[in-house]
Amino acid sequence: MKVRDCQVNPPPNAGFPATATPPFPAFLASDWEEAWAPYDEMTYQAVLDHLRPEDRVLDIGAGDLRLALRMVRRTAHVHALELHAKLIPSPLSLPANLSVVIGDARALPFPPDVTVGVLLMRHCRHFAHYVEKLQAVGCRRLLTNARWGMDVEEIDLSVPAQPFESLAMGWYGCRCGAVGFVPGAPEALTSELEARFHEVASCPQCASVRASREHPGYPFRRSEEAAHPIPAERSRTVSPALPTGRYSL
């Protein structure tokens, strides 16, 4: 397969005056999010253990493809999406069921055949955006460490999350990326309740996420995606060892 380079990335601070403070964490957090470093074997194995032979995977932030090259042995197809072309080994011979796209996952359209997303990104600030894009193409599951920052969890995207207001007490994870514990009366806390996890929507932190995305300077709003289609001339192979040509998402 081919490696395609899609240069549709707006400048990191696009839309903000030099002295402006955006309504989300400082740009140092953006540096952390865009950085890539390998994870431990336990993390990779946790992802591999959740994969099925029929899965078509989107690996968001694939890095040097070390996980993608292992996932293709267990799944029908892997789309590896990486922001930094320099991380992709070259020369590289790719298996037929691995597609590599160089570009920004926040701005590029997701493949329409994806059944499971993989997001290993402990400093992720755009979790809600990725979840929405995955659900929009019919993706059913998400394997990620982005919410808790440690262990890999499997999120069933096909099941609607319960309203946060309906949670009387217990641990929760929100589709915006927030996690927490709703307190209650001490006598109401049982071991069963403490061990149970609730998938929620519209938690108290969702408002700040929405405010960030509605800010005029937010670089990756839906209008931004619509305004930047991927022209054919911006597709190219990045390694002479790979066959020439194009493929489409």
Residue, then its C-alpha position, 0 to 999 in steps of 0.5 A: m500500500k501507499v503512504r499519503d501525505c495530506q498537508v491540510n494542517p493549520p498553524p498550531n496557534a491559528g486564529f489567536p492574537a499573539t497576546a491572547t490566551p485561548p480558553f483551553p490549556a496553554f500551548l505547552a499541552s499542545d506540544w505534549e499532545e503532538a509528541w510521540a513516544p513508545y509505550d510499554e509492552m503491557t499497553y500494546q498487548a492490551v490493545l492487541d487482546h481486544l482486536r478481532p479478525e474482522d476489525r478494520v482499525l484506525d490507529i490515531g497517532a500511529g508514530d513509527l508504526r510499531l503497533a500498526l505493524r502488529m495489529v495488521r496480523r490480527t485484523a482485516h485492515v489498519h489505517a495508520l494516521e500520523l502527524h509527523a512524516k519523520l517518524i515513519p521508517s524509510p525505506l519501508s515495505l508495507p503489508a497489503n492490509l496497512s494504509v499509512v496517511i501523513g496528516d492531522a487527525r483533527a482535520l482529516p476525514f476518517p475512513p468510512d470502513v473503520t470498526v474500531g479506533v485506537l487512540l494511545m495518547r495520554h495527553c489528548r486534548h481533543f478526545a471529544h472531537y475524535v469520538e465524534k468523528l469515529q461515531a460519524v463513520g459508524c465506528r463501534r469501539l474505541l481502545t484508548n488510554a486517553r481518559w485515564g492516562m494509564d490503562v487501556e479501556e474499551i469504549d462501546l461507541s454504539v451504546p448511548a452514554q447515560p446523562f450525567e444528571s442521572l448518575a447518583m453516585g460512582w465512577y464515570g467517564c464522559r465522552c468529552g474525555a473527563v473522568g471522575f467520581v460523583p460523591g454521595a452518602p458514605e453509607a450508600l457506598t458499597s464495594e459493588l458500586e465502587a467497582r462499577f463504571h458509568e459511561v456518561a455524557s454532558c458532565p460538568q466539564c463538557a461546558s469548558v470543552r464546548a467553549s474551547r471549540e466554539h472559540p473563533g480561534y479554535p483551529f479544528r472546528r467542523s467548518e475548518e474541516a469542510a473548508h479544507p478538502i484533500p486535493a489529489e495533488r497533495s497526495r504523495t509517496v514519502s518513500p522511494a521504496l514504496p509503489t507510486g500512486r494514490y489510494s483514497l480513504 
